[in-house]
Amino acid sequence: MKNVLHFVARDFACTSRGARLGWHGLHWLCALFVLVALWLPSPGHAQGAAPTPVRIGVIGPFTGPSSDFGVPMLNGIRLAVEEINAVGGYLGRPLELVVKDDTADPARGRKLAQELLSEKVPLVIGFCNTGVALRSIDLFQNNKTPLIVPCATGTAIAGTYPPRESYIFHMQAPDALQAPFMVDDIVKRGWTKVAIFADTTGYGEGGLKDVTAALAAKGLKPVYVARFPTGVKSLTAELEAARAAGANVVFTYTVGPENAVVANGKKALGWKVPQVGPWTLSFPYFLDGAKDAAEGTLLVQTFIAEPSNERRAAFLANYTRKYGKLAVPMAAANGYDATYLAMYALLSIRDGQLSGPAIKEALEGKLKTYYGVVATYEKPFTPDDKVAFTRSMLVIATVKNGAITFAYPEDYKRNLFVQRK
C-alpha cells in the first residue's frame, strides 16, 4: 500500500504528466491520493466512531463596507472545502470551517482572532483589510498558529517578523510588488507627474509608502499627495489641487467607495487624466460606483476571470453555479488556492498531530506541487520566503465596458500558460 501511495504522490507532483492529465485528471489524482491514504491507519477516530472534524479558522469582513471582497474570499474557501471533503478530507476527517466576521474593524478583528486561538484551531485563513490584519498578526505569531492571508496586501504582513521565525504566510501579491509594477508601467507611458490619493487606514498608509518608494527608485517624487478618511463623499478640493500641481496621472490607494469618489470627481471637473492603482480598483464599489468614469482605469491583477485553461474554467463554472456572480475574482481564487495549500500541508503530516510548528514546517517545504487556479505552486513558501507571489505573476489590467480585462495583448497570450512559483 505504501508503494501505491508513493506512486500516486509522485504522479501528482509531476508537472509534465500533470499538464497532460488536465484539471479534472489532476483532481482525480488528488482524490485517489486521499482515498489511498484512507486505507492506512487514520488518526482522529476510533473504529466505528464518527470522525472528528479538523476545524479551520476563517476570518474576514463578511458584512459591512469590505464585504464586497470578503464574501468572495469566503466562498472560494468554502468551495475548496466542499471539494476536499467530497474525497475524504484529512485522512477521513472532514474539514470544518470556524467563520468569524471582523466587519473590517481592527479592534473587532483582534477580539475574534483571540476567540479562534482559544478554540484551538490548528491554522487560520483570512484577513482582507491590511489594518485589521496588522492589528492581529502578533497573536498568531506568539501562539505559533499558522495564518494564511489570501486578500490583504500590506507589505508589513509578511515583513513584520523574520521569515524563518514567522508563522504568517502571505497568499497575495503584497503592495511592495504591486506598487512598483504599476509605477514601471506609468513611467513607460510617460506619466511621471504623479498625484497620490491614499486613505488614512493601514492599507492606505502602507500603499503610500510603497508608491513613494517606487517613484524614488525612478528618481521621481509625487507632485501632490492627498490623505483622506474612508467614507469621504467628495474630494473635489484635493483633485483641484492635484490638477494645479500639474499631475498627469492619479494613483489611488484606498479600499472602498473612495476610488469611485476620485473617478467621479475627475469627471465632474472635466479633468481627463488616467487613474491607476492596485487590485482594489477591481472591486464593485469602484466599477459600479464610477460606471463610465472608470473606463480605461489601469490596475494590477494576478487573476482575471477568463477561462484561459481548464482549471480556471472549472473553478469559474463551479463558483458561478454555487454562488452566482463572482464579484472580485482575485479574492475568491486566492481563498480557494490558499485552502488547497493548507490541505496539502495537513496531508504531509501523517501522524495526525496538527501542531502549529508541524504545519509551518509543512508549508515551508513539504508540499506536493499544487496545480492551482491562480498559479502552479511548486514552492509557494520556504523558510526564507513567506510570500506566495512573484513579480512575474502580475499583469496590468484595464477597465473596459465595466469589466476587468488585460491591458496588453501579450499578457492575454501569456495567461494561456499558468504562472509558476
N, C-alpha and C positions, 0 to 999 in steps of 0.2 A: 504493500500500500504506500509506503514511503517513496518507492520508486515512481509510482503513478503520480503522487503529489509533486515530486521533483520534476517530472516531465511536463505536467500542466503549468507549473510555475515558470519553467524555462521557456515554454512555448509562448506563454502570455507576455513574458518580458522581451521577446524578440521583436525588434522594430520591423525588420523587413517582412517577417512572417505575419506580424500583426497588420501590416499595411495590406497584404493580400487578403487577409480574412475580412477586413472591413469592420464597421462599427458593430453590427449585430453579431458577427463572429467573435469579436473581442468580448462582448458582453456574455456570449455563450461560454467562452473560456473562463471568464470571471465566475460565472455561475458554477461551472464544473469544478473550478478550484475550491470554491466554498463547499460544494456538496461532497467532494472527496475528503475535505477537511472534517466534515461532519461524521465520517466513518471512524475517525480517530477518537481516542478518549477526549471528551469535551468537558472542560471546567465550567462551573456555573449552574449545573443542575444535576440532581440525583436521578437514578433510574426511575422512570415513570413519573417524575415530578415535572411540573411546568417550568420551562427555562426562565431564569432570571434575566430581565432585560438589561442591556447596557445603556445607561442613561447618559445622554449627551446634552450639555447645556447649550442653549442658543439665546443670544441677547441682541436686541436691536430696536429701532423705532418702528413699531408695527401699527401705531396710531400717532396722530399729530403731524407736525409740519414736515417731517422727514420720512413719513410712511410711504411716499411715492417710490423710494428705492429700498426701504426696509422690508416692505412686503414682498417684492420680487426676490430679494435675498432669501427670505424665509421660505418662499415657495420653491426656490431652487434646492434648498436644503431638504425640504420635505419630499420633493420628487426623487432625490437621490436615496433617501432613507427608504422610501417605498420600494424602489428597485432592489436595494441591498437586502431588505427583509424578505423580499419575494424569493431570494435564492439562499436563505438561511441565516442572514445576519452575521453576527460574530460567533462562529463555531456553534451554530444552532440557537444562539441567544439573539432575540430581536433588538434592534436599536430603538430607543425611546427618547424622544426629544423633551427636554425641560425648557420651556419657552418663557422668556422674560421680556416685557415691553418697556424699554427705557424712555420712550417718547422723546428722544433726543435731548434729555435733561441730564447734564453731567452728575448732579447730586443723586438723582434717582438711579442713574446707571451704576454708580458706585454701590448704592444700597442693594441693588439687585445682583450685582456681582458677588457681594458678600453672601447673599442668600444662596446663590448657586454653589459657592465654595462650601457653605455649611451643609449643603445636601450631598456633598462628596461625589460630584460628577467627575469622571476621570479627565475630561477635556471639555473645552468650550469653543464654540464657533460664534463669532459675532463682532458687533460694533460697526455702525455705518458713519457715525459722526466722529471726527478726529478729537474734538474737545471732550466728548464723552469717553472715548477710549483712553485718552491720556489721563483722565481722572481716575481710571480704574486699573490700569495695567500693573501697577505695583502690587495689587492684591494677588494677581495670578502669579507674578514673579516670586513673591515672598512665600506663596503657598505651594510653589513648584507644580502648578497645574497648567498644562499647555493651553494657550489661547491662539486660535487661528482667526485672523482678521481678514474677511473677504471683501470689505467695502471701503472702510475709512482709509484715506490716502496719506495722512500726515507722515512726513518723513521721520518724525520722532518716534513713531510707533515701533518701528524696528530698530531705531537708533538710540533708544534710551539706555539699553543695557548692552554690555559687551556680548557679541554674538555667541561665544562659547558658553556663557552663563545664561543666556536668555531663553525664557520659555514663551516668548512672544513671536509668532510666526505670521508673516505678512503675505497674505494671498491676494494682493492687489498691487498695481503699479503705484509706488509712492510718488509724492509731489516732486521729490528730488529727481525723478525720471521724467515725469510729465512736463514740469515747467521748462527745463532746458530743451526738451524735444520740441515744444511749441515755439520757444524763443528762436531756435535754429530755423524753424520754418518761416517765421515772420521776418527775420533778418534777411533770409534768402529772397523773400518777396520785396525787400526794400522798405519794410515798415519798421523803422528804427526809432521813431519818436513815440514811445510807449507810455500810455496812461494806465495805471493800475488801479482797479476798483476792488478792494478787499473788505469783507465784513470783519467784525471785531471778535468773531468766535476763534477758537483754537485753530480751526481749519483755515480761516482767512489769514490769521497771523502767520501760520506756517507757510501758506502759499505765497504770501507777500515776500517773505524771506527768500524762498526758493526762486521766485521770478527775479527778484532784485539781484540775487547771486548769479543767476544765469545771464542776465543782462551785463553784469560787471565782467563776466568771463569774455564777453564780446567787446569790452571797452565802452559800454553804454550805461546810462542811468535813466530811470523813468523821468519823463518830463513833468509828470504830475501823479500824485498818489491821493486817492480818496479812501477814507475809512468810514464805515457806517454800521449801525446795528442791524441785525436781522429784523425783518418786519417793516423796514422803511418803505414808504409809499411813493416817495419822489426823490430823485437825485438830480433834478434839473440844474441846481446851482453848481453842483460838482461837475456835471457834464459841460456846462458853460465855461467853467474854469479850465477844464482839460482842453477844450477847443481853443481857448485863449492862449494856452501854453504851447499850442502847435502840435498836439498829438495827432498822429495819423493812424493809430490803432488803439483799441481799448481792450485791455487784458483783465477779465473779471475773475475773481476768486471768491465765490460765495456759493452756498449750498441750496438756497431756496428760491422764492419768487423774485428776489433782488436781481437775479440775472435778467429776468424779463423787464424789471423796472429800468435797467440800463438800456436795453434794446428799445423799449417803447419811448424812453426819454430822448434817445438819439433821433428816433423817427419824428417825434414832435418838434424837435429843434431843426429838423431838416439837415442834420449833420450826418453825412453819408461816409462814415469811416467804419472799417470792419471791426467786429467783435470777435475775440478769440478767448480760449480758456481751456481748463481741464475737463474731465469727463462729466462734471455736473451740468454742463450745457446740453447733455442728452436727456435731462430729466423732464417729465411732463410740466413741471412748474415753469420751465423756460419755453418749451415747444408750444404748449397750449396757451401760456400767458402772453407770449410775444407774437405768436402767429406769423404773419408775413414779415414782421420786423426781425424775426430770427433767421430769415432766409440768407444763406451764404455764410453764416457763422462757422468758424473753424474750431475744432476741438480735438482733444486726444482721446483715443479709444484703444482698447485691447481686444474687444469682441463686438462685431457688428452683426445684427440679426439677419444674416443672409445664409441660405442653405448651401454653402460653398462645398461642403463634403458630407458624407453620410452621417457622421457622428453629430455634426451640428444640425443637420436636417432632422434627425431623430429627436434630438433634445428640443428643438423649437416646436416640432409637431406634438410631442408629449406634453410639453409645458402648456401650449395653447389649448390642447384638448382638455387638460385638467383644470387650468386656472384662467383661461381666457386670454385676453390681450396681454402681451409682455411689455410692460411699461418701460423698464430700464434693463435691457438685455445684459449689460456687464454685471450688474448686481446679481441677477439670477444665475448666470453662468459661473461666476466666481463662487457663489454659495454652493452650487452643485458640485463643482470640481473640488472645493475645499472639503466637502463631506466625503467624497470618494478617497481623497488623500488621507483623511482621518481614518477611514475604514481600512485602507491598506496598512496604515501604521498599526492598527489593532491586530490585523491578521498576522503580522510578523511576530506578535507576542503569543507564543503557543501555550504558555502555562496559565493563562487567564489572570495573571497578576498585573492588572492595568494601572500601574502606578504612574504618576506624573513623570518621573525620571525615565521610566521604561518607554513611555510614549514619546517623550522628547528625543531619546536616542533613536527610536524607530523612524521618526520624521526626518531626522538628520542624516540618514544614510542607509536604512534597511528597507526602503520602499521598493517594490517592483515598479517597473515602468507603467505609468498610468496614461492611457490614451484619452485625454480629456477633451472637453468642448472648446475651451479657450486655447489650449496648447497640449502638446505631448510632454509630460513631465518625467524626465529620466532621473534628474537630481534636483527637485524643486528647492530643497533645503540641504544645507550641510552644517557642520558645527560652526563654520565661519561665515555662513550666509543664511540669513533668516528672511530673505525676500524672494518670492517665487517668480518674479518677473525681471526681464532684462530689457534694455532699450530696443533690441531687435524685435520685440513682441508688440511694440506700439505702432499705431498708424494715425495719420491725420485724417479726420473725418470732417464732413461738412453737412449743414442742414440744407436739404433740397426738398421742396414741396412738403415741408413739415415733417420730414423723416430724416434719419441719420444714414448717410452713405459715405462711400470713400471719396476723399478729395482728389486723389491721384489714381489714374487708371492702373499704374504699375502696382499699387497696393491692392487693388481688386484682384489682379492676377496672382499676386503673392499670397493672397488669402486662400487660394485654392489649395495651398500646401500649409498644413498645420505647423505653427511655430513650435520650437523645442526649447526646453530649459532642463 
